Amino acid sequence: MDILDEISQLFIWLTRVGVIFRVAFCFFKKIGNDEEAAVYNKRMKNAITFYILAESIFQIKDIAMYYFGG
């Protein structure tokens, strides 16, 4: 189970870093292009929504592993 925990921690870390970079990228693109600001706002919102869902999935996995004794 140590391997599964390490892989889960890796995916959580990569997800966090990826979302931070995506939001930062969209923010800086939005600053440079006022005409497409609404598009970049939507993309940032989608990235944050993805992050929330991804964290929820990993929390549910941890709860299931604890409940079923894994």
C-alpha positions in Angstrom: 0.0 0.0 0.0 3.0 2.3 0.3 3.4 2.4 -3.5 -0.3 3.4 -3.9 0.1 6.2 -1.3 3.2 7.5 -2.9 1.5 7.5 -6.4 -1.5 9.3 -4.9 0.7 11.9 -3.3 2.5 12.4 -6.6 -0.8 12.9 -8.5 -2.1 15.3 -5.8 1.2 17.3 -6.0 1.2 17.4 -9.8 -2.5 18.4 -9.8 -1.8 21.3 -7.4 1.2 22.6 -9.3 -0.6 22.2 -12.7 -3.6 24.2 -11.5 -1.5 26.9 -10.1 0.5 27.2 -13.3 -2.8 27.2 -15.4 -4.4 29.9 -13.3 -1.2 32.0 -13.4 -0.9 31.5 -17.2 -4.5 32.5 -17.7 -4.2 35.5 -15.4 -1.1 36.9 -17.2 -2.7 36.3 -20.6 -5.8 38.1 -19.4 -3.7 41.1 -18.4 -2.2 41.2 -21.8 -5.4 40.9 -23.8 -8.5 42.7 -22.5 -10.6 41.6 -25.4 -10.4 37.9 -24.4 -10.6 38.5 -20.6 -13.9 36.6 -20.3 -12.4 33.6 -22.0 -9.5 33.5 -19.6 -11.8 34.1 -16.6 -13.8 31.0 -17.7 -10.6 29.0 -18.1 -9.4 29.9 -14.6 -12.8 29.0 -13.2 -12.7 25.6 -15.0 -9.2 25.0 -13.6 -10.3 25.7 -10.1 -13.3 23.5 -10.5 -11.1 20.7 -11.7 -8.8 21.2 -8.7 -11.8 21.0 -6.3 -13.1 17.8 -7.9 -9.6 16.2 -8.0 -9.0 16.9 -4.3 -12.5 15.5 -3.5 -11.8 12.3 -5.4 -8.5 11.8 -3.5 -10.2 12.4 -0.2 -12.9 9.9 -1.0 -10.2 7.4 -2.0 -8.5 8.0 1.4 -11.8 7.5 3.3 -12.5 4.3 1.4 -9.0 3.0 2.1 -9.4 3.7 5.8 -12.9 2.3 6.0 -12.0 -1.0 4.1 -8.8 -1.4 6.0 -6.4 -0.8 3.1 
